[in-house]
Amino acid sequence: MIPELTDAQREVQALVREFCQREVAPHTAAWDADHHVPLDTLRALAALGVLGVTIPEEHGGAGLDHTTLCLVVEELARHDPGISVAIAVHAGLTAAPIKSHGTAEQQARMLPPLASGEQLGCYALTEPDAGSDTASIRLRAERDGDDWLLTGTKAWVTTGSHADVIIVIARSTPLSDSHKSRGISAFIVTPDLPGFHVGKKEDKMGLRASPTVQLNLDEMRVPGANLLGEEGQGFLYAMRSLDHGRLGIAAQALGIARAALEHSLDYASQRVQFGTVIGDFQAIQFKVADMGARIASARALLHATGAAKDRGESTTLYGSMSKLLASETAMWVAQQAVQIFGGYGYVKEYPVERLFRDAKVTELYEGTSEIQRIVIARELYAQS
């Protein structure tokens, strides 16, 4: 049984849908073509309360559940996946670890501006030589009196060129091959700190309205009060954050898949070949039937996982399952959509070309599909 949405969830979903139809949909193609970062649109979303959906009310947020956040991200991704990933990272990888592991002072200082959208958050974990092997990160964090000096490079940082608050995962004790995951700590940094530099901006296949950059830290001085949680627990925090963040990527993938299906249904109802609309052909009907079934399956698993998270249960297993199923669904559905459009699906005039490009990254970031399968198998063996 597919979980039924509450009235509050439907209200938020409708609010975001109406906003996207008015403020996002007319510009999506231009933003993609121009690599435009729609900061004004993100600020307008902040005014609606979207950036603080899951931040507690006492810190200025809406205090809503994770399923509601998934609904928001899916609806945004249906119109522009680039915007959706900015919100997913802001809520799932920046605000969430501060809410879970931050001190009372850090929460009081950092969460209200994140909730209001006064500040935009991002997350810096991956490095040029540390992708799937997260434990091999080398960005150094060295004590200097009451402060920390951070030195090194982070790669593939979503919204890193425009973020005001950045969670940086760094190595606070020397790397040991036998205990690589030990001695890693998490820090809350801001771009005004000395030694912070935005590096190369990536020229990506998709998600072109979302900037992805390198961050270069040159003995960046970080106050001791900005150490997130306990020293040496950063790897654990990173893994928990990825458990959380994968729900956002699954929701993004669902939004892409949903848009591809909707465009396919509309096109197949109008395109005439051999004297009839192609939607009358069984070959097309079978495609859209499979597209719809896969999307519904992925959404049901995602919403069930979000509900489990709200109950305080571990979502490592089902979060990885959700991300794997939703991302591979997005890529498969987008591929079918291009096939339904035929030659028109291969040109930028039609939206499925962009959706095909946007879908691919959901199988790559926040853990590749291969990494998800490793996590899933490990969890299943542990439970057997």
C-alpha positions as CSV (number, residue, x, y, z in Angstrom):
1,M,0.0,0.0,0.0
2,I,1.4,3.4,-1.0
3,P,1.6,5.6,2.1
4,E,-1.2,8.3,2.1
5,L,-0.1,11.9,2.3
6,T,-1.4,14.1,5.1
7,D,-3.3,17.3,4.4
8,A,-0.2,19.3,5.5
9,Q,2.0,17.4,3.1
10,R,-0.4,17.9,0.2
11,E,-0.6,21.6,1.1
12,V,3.2,22.0,0.9
13,Q,3.4,20.0,-2.3
14,A,0.7,22.2,-3.9
15,L,2.5,25.4,-2.7
16,V,5.8,24.3,-4.3
17,R,4.1,23.1,-7.5
18,E,2.3,26.4,-8.0
19,F,5.5,28.3,-7.4
20,C,7.5,26.2,-9.8
21,Q,4.8,26.5,-12.6
22,R,5.0,30.3,-12.2
23,E,8.7,31.0,-11.4
24,V,10.7,28.0,-12.5
25,A,9.2,26.2,-15.5
26,P,9.3,29.3,-17.9
27,H,13.1,29.6,-17.3
28,T,14.4,26.1,-17.0
29,A,15.7,25.8,-20.6
30,A,17.4,29.2,-20.5
31,W,19.0,28.5,-17.2
32,D,20.4,25.2,-18.5
33,A,21.7,26.8,-21.7
34,D,23.3,29.7,-19.9
35,H,24.6,27.8,-16.9
36,H,22.6,30.4,-14.9
37,V,22.4,30.0,-11.1
38,P,18.9,31.3,-10.2
39,L,19.8,32.8,-6.8
40,D,16.8,35.1,-6.8
41,T,14.5,32.0,-7.2
42,L,16.2,30.3,-4.3
43,R,15.6,33.4,-2.2
44,A,12.0,33.4,-3.2
45,L,11.7,29.7,-2.2
46,A,13.3,30.7,1.2
47,A,10.5,33.2,1.6
48,L,8.0,30.4,1.3
49,G,9.8,28.5,4.1
50,V,11.1,25.8,1.8
51,L,14.7,26.0,3.0
52,G,13.7,25.3,6.6
53,V,11.2,22.5,6.0
54,T,12.8,20.1,8.5
55,I,14.6,22.6,10.8
56,P,12.9,22.7,14.2
57,E,10.4,25.5,14.9
58,E,12.5,26.8,17.8
59,H,15.2,27.5,15.3
60,G,13.0,29.3,12.8
61,G,12.1,26.3,10.6
62,A,8.8,24.6,9.8
63,G,9.6,21.5,11.8
64,L,8.1,19.2,9.3
65,D,8.9,15.6,8.5
66,H,11.3,14.0,6.0
67,T,8.6,12.8,3.7
68,T,7.5,16.5,3.3
69,L,11.1,17.4,2.3
70,C,11.1,14.6,-0.2
71,L,7.9,15.9,-1.7
72,V,9.4,19.4,-2.0
73,V,12.6,18.1,-3.7
74,E,10.7,15.9,-6.1
75,E,8.4,18.8,-7.1
76,L,11.4,21.1,-7.6
77,A,13.2,18.4,-9.6
78,R,10.2,17.9,-11.8
79,H,10.7,21.5,-13.0
80,D,14.5,22.1,-12.5
81,P,16.7,19.4,-11.0
82,G,19.5,22.0,-10.5
83,I,17.4,24.0,-8.0
84,S,16.2,20.8,-6.3
85,V,19.8,19.6,-5.5
86,A,20.6,23.0,-3.9
87,I,17.7,22.5,-1.6
88,A,18.5,18.9,-0.9
89,V,22.1,19.7,0.0
90,H,21.1,22.7,2.1
91,A,18.6,20.7,4.1
92,G,20.0,17.2,4.1
93,L,23.8,17.8,4.3
94,T,24.2,21.1,5.9
95,A,21.3,21.8,8.3
96,A,20.7,18.2,9.3
97,P,24.2,17.5,10.7
98,I,24.2,20.7,12.6
99,K,20.7,19.8,14.0
100,S,22.0,16.3,14.9
101,H,25.5,16.9,16.1
102,G,25.9,20.6,16.8
103,T,26.2,22.2,20.2
104,A,23.2,24.2,21.5
105,E,25.3,27.3,20.7
106,Q,26.0,26.2,17.1
107,Q,22.3,25.3,16.5
108,A,21.2,28.7,17.9
109,R,23.7,30.5,15.7
110,M,23.6,28.6,12.5
111,L,20.1,27.1,12.1
112,P,17.9,30.2,12.0
113,P,19.7,31.9,9.1
114,L,19.7,28.5,7.2
115,A,16.0,28.2,7.9
116,S,15.2,31.7,6.7
117,G,17.3,31.4,3.6
118,E,19.5,34.3,4.7
119,Q,22.3,31.8,4.4
120,L,22.7,28.9,1.9
121,G,24.4,25.8,2.9
122,C,26.7,23.2,1.2
123,Y,28.8,20.2,2.1
124,A,32.4,19.5,1.3
125,L,33.4,15.8,1.6
126,T,34.8,14.5,-1.7
127,E,38.4,15.3,-2.8
128,P,40.2,14.8,-6.1
129,D,41.7,11.5,-4.9
130,A,39.0,10.5,-2.5
131,G,35.6,9.8,-4.1
132,S,33.9,6.5,-3.2
133,D,36.8,5.8,-0.8
134,T,35.7,8.5,1.7
135,A,38.0,7.3,4.4
136,S,41.0,8.3,2.4
137,I,40.4,12.1,2.5
138,R,43.6,14.1,3.1
139,L,42.5,17.7,3.7
140,R,44.3,18.5,6.9
141,A,43.0,20.0,10.1
142,E,45.8,21.1,12.5
143,R,45.3,22.8,15.9
144,D,46.7,26.3,16.3
145,G,45.9,27.5,19.8
146,D,42.2,27.6,20.1
147,D,41.7,27.5,16.3
148,W,42.1,25.0,13.6
149,L,44.0,25.4,10.3
150,L,42.5,23.6,7.4
151,T,44.6,22.9,4.3
152,G,43.7,21.0,1.1
153,T,41.2,20.8,-1.7
154,K,37.6,19.6,-1.8
155,A,36.0,18.6,-5.2
156,W,32.5,18.4,-6.6
157,V,31.0,20.8,-4.1
158,T,27.5,21.6,-5.0
159,T,26.7,25.3,-4.6
160,G,30.2,25.8,-3.2
161,S,30.7,29.1,-5.0
162,H,27.6,30.7,-3.5
163,A,27.2,29.0,-0.1
164,D,27.4,30.9,3.2
165,V,27.8,27.9,5.5
166,I,29.9,24.9,4.5
167,I,30.3,21.6,6.4
168,V,33.9,20.5,5.7
169,I,35.1,17.0,6.6
170,A,38.9,17.0,7.3
171,R,41.6,14.7,8.7
172,S,42.5,15.9,12.2
173,T,45.1,13.1,12.9
174,P,47.6,11.6,10.4
175,L,46.3,9.1,7.9
176,S,46.8,5.5,8.9
177,D,46.2,2.8,6.3
178,S,45.0,0.4,9.0
179,H,42.5,2.8,10.5
180,K,41.7,5.3,7.7
181,S,38.3,6.2,9.0
182,R,39.7,7.3,12.4
183,G,41.0,10.8,13.1
184,I,38.5,12.6,10.8
185,S,36.6,15.6,12.1
186,A,33.8,17.9,10.9
187,F,33.9,21.7,10.8
188,I,31.4,24.4,10.1
189,V,33.1,27.0,8.0
190,T,32.1,30.2,6.2
191,P,33.7,31.8,3.1
192,D,34.8,34.9,4.9
193,L,37.4,33.0,6.9
194,P,41.0,33.7,5.8
195,G,42.5,31.1,3.5
196,F,39.2,30.2,1.8
197,H,39.2,30.2,-2.1
198,V,36.7,29.0,-4.7
199,G,38.6,27.0,-7.3
200,K,37.6,25.5,-10.6
201,K,34.0,25.4,-11.7
202,E,33.1,22.2,-13.4
203,D,31.5,22.2,-16.9
204,K,29.0,19.5,-16.4
205,M,26.8,17.4,-18.7
206,G,23.6,18.2,-16.7
207,L,22.3,20.1,-13.7
208,R,23.8,23.2,-15.3
209,A,21.7,25.6,-13.2
210,S,23.6,24.2,-10.1
211,P,27.3,25.3,-9.8
212,T,29.8,22.6,-8.9
213,V,33.2,23.8,-7.8
214,Q,36.5,22.9,-6.1
215,L,37.2,24.6,-2.8
216,N,40.8,25.3,-2.0
217,L,41.7,25.9,1.7
218,D,45.1,27.4,2.4
219,E,45.6,27.2,6.2
220,M,42.1,28.5,6.6
221,R,41.7,29.6,10.2
222,V,38.6,28.1,11.7
223,P,37.6,29.0,15.3
224,G,37.5,26.1,17.7
225,A,33.8,26.8,18.4
226,N,33.2,25.7,14.8
227,L,34.3,22.1,15.4
228,L,31.1,20.1,14.7
229,G,30.4,17.5,17.4
230,E,33.3,15.6,18.8
231,E,36.8,15.6,17.4
232,G,37.5,12.4,15.5
233,Q,33.9,11.6,14.8
234,G,33.7,13.2,11.4
235,F,33.7,10.0,9.4
236,L,30.7,8.7,11.4
237,Y,28.9,12.1,10.9
238,A,29.7,11.9,7.2
239,M,28.2,8.5,6.8
240,R,25.1,9.5,8.8
241,S,24.8,12.6,6.6
242,L,25.0,10.5,3.5
243,D,22.2,8.3,4.8
244,H,20.1,11.4,5.1
245,G,21.2,13.0,1.9
246,R,20.5,10.0,-0.2
247,L,16.8,10.5,0.5
248,G,17.1,13.9,-1.1
249,I,18.8,12.5,-4.2
250,A,16.2,9.8,-4.5
251,A,13.5,12.5,-4.4
252,Q,15.4,14.4,-7.1
253,A,15.6,11.4,-9.3
254,L,11.9,10.8,-8.9
255,G,11.2,14.3,-10.0
256,I,13.3,13.9,-13.1
257,A,11.6,10.5,-13.9
258,R,8.2,12.0,-13.3
259,A,8.8,14.9,-15.7
260,A,10.1,12.5,-18.3
261,L,7.0,10.4,-18.1
262,E,4.7,13.4,-18.2
263,H,6.3,14.8,-21.3
264,S,6.2,11.4,-22.9
265,L,2.5,11.0,-22.3
266,D,1.8,14.5,-23.7
267,Y,3.9,13.9,-26.8
268,A,2.5,10.4,-27.4
269,S,-1.0,11.8,-27.3
270,Q,-0.2,14.3,-30.1
271,R,2.4,12.8,-32.3
272,V,0.7,11.2,-35.3
273,Q,2.4,8.4,-37.4
274,F,0.7,5.8,-39.7
275,G,-2.5,7.7,-39.3
276,T,-2.9,7.6,-35.6
277,V,-1.3,9.1,-32.4
278,I,1.6,6.9,-31.3
279,G,0.1,6.6,-27.9
280,D,-2.3,4.1,-29.5
281,F,0.6,1.7,-30.3
282,Q,1.2,-1.1,-27.9
283,A,4.9,-0.6,-28.0
284,I,4.5,3.0,-26.6
285,Q,1.8,1.9,-24.1
286,F,4.2,-0.8,-22.7
287,K,6.9,1.8,-22.3
288,V,4.8,4.3,-20.4
289,A,3.3,1.5,-18.3
290,D,6.7,0.3,-17.2
291,M,7.8,3.9,-16.6
292,G,4.8,4.6,-14.3
293,A,5.2,1.3,-12.4
294,R,8.9,1.9,-11.7
295,I,8.3,5.5,-10.5
296,A,5.5,4.4,-8.2
297,S,7.6,1.6,-6.7
298,A,10.5,4.0,-6.1
299,R,8.3,6.6,-4.5
300,A,6.6,4.1,-2.2
301,L,10.0,2.9,-0.9
302,L,11.3,6.5,-0.5
303,H,8.2,7.6,1.5
304,A,8.3,4.5,3.7
305,T,12.0,5.2,4.4
306,G,11.3,8.9,5.2
307,A,8.6,7.8,7.7
308,A,11.1,5.3,9.3
309,K,13.6,8.2,9.7
310,D,11.0,10.3,11.4
311,R,10.4,7.4,13.8
312,G,14.1,7.5,14.7
313,E,15.0,4.2,12.9
314,S,18.2,3.6,11.0
315,T,17.8,4.2,7.3
316,T,21.2,3.0,6.1
317,L,19.7,0.0,4.3
318,Y,16.5,1.5,2.9
319,G,18.1,4.8,2.2
320,S,20.6,3.1,-0.1
321,M,17.9,1.0,-1.6
322,S,15.8,4.2,-2.2
323,K,18.7,6.0,-3.8
324,L,19.6,3.1,-6.0
325,L,16.1,2.3,-7.2
326,A,15.1,5.9,-7.8
327,S,18.3,6.9,-9.6
328,E,18.3,3.9,-11.9
329,T,14.6,4.5,-12.5
330,A,15.3,8.1,-13.4
331,M,18.0,7.1,-15.9
332,W,15.9,4.3,-17.4
333,V,12.7,6.4,-17.7
334,A,14.6,9.3,-19.3
335,Q,16.1,6.9,-21.8
336,Q,12.6,5.6,-22.7
337,A,11.4,9.2,-23.0
338,V,14.1,10.0,-25.5
339,Q,13.1,6.9,-27.5
340,I,9.4,7.8,-27.5
341,F,10.3,11.3,-28.8
342,G,12.6,9.7,-31.5
343,G,14.8,12.2,-33.2
344,Y,13.1,15.1,-31.5
345,G,14.3,13.6,-28.2
346,Y,17.8,14.2,-29.2
347,V,17.6,17.9,-29.7
348,K,17.6,20.7,-27.1
349,E,14.3,22.1,-28.3
350,Y,12.5,19.3,-26.4
351,P,12.8,18.9,-22.6
352,V,13.6,15.1,-22.5
353,E,17.1,15.8,-23.9
354,R,17.9,17.9,-20.8
355,L,16.2,15.4,-18.5
356,F,18.3,12.6,-19.9
357,R,21.5,14.6,-19.1
358,D,20.2,15.6,-15.7
359,A,19.3,12.0,-14.7
360,K,22.7,10.5,-15.1
361,V,24.3,12.3,-12.1
362,T,21.8,10.8,-9.7
363,E,23.5,7.4,-10.3
364,L,26.9,9.0,-9.4
365,Y,26.8,11.5,-6.5
366,E,26.2,10.7,-2.9
367,G,27.5,7.3,-3.6
368,T,27.5,5.6,-7.0
369,S,25.1,2.8,-7.8
370,E,28.0,0.4,-7.1
371,I,28.6,1.8,-3.7
372,Q,24.8,1.6,-2.9
373,R,24.9,-2.1,-3.8
374,I,27.9,-2.6,-1.5
375,V,26.1,-0.9,1.4
376,I,22.9,-2.8,0.8
377,A,24.7,-6.2,0.7
378,R,26.7,-5.4,3.8
379,E,23.5,-4.4,5.7
380,L,21.6,-7.5,4.5
381,Y,24.5,-9.8,5.6
382,A,24.6,-8.1,9.0
383,Q,20.9,-8.7,9.5
384,S,21.0,-12.3,8.4
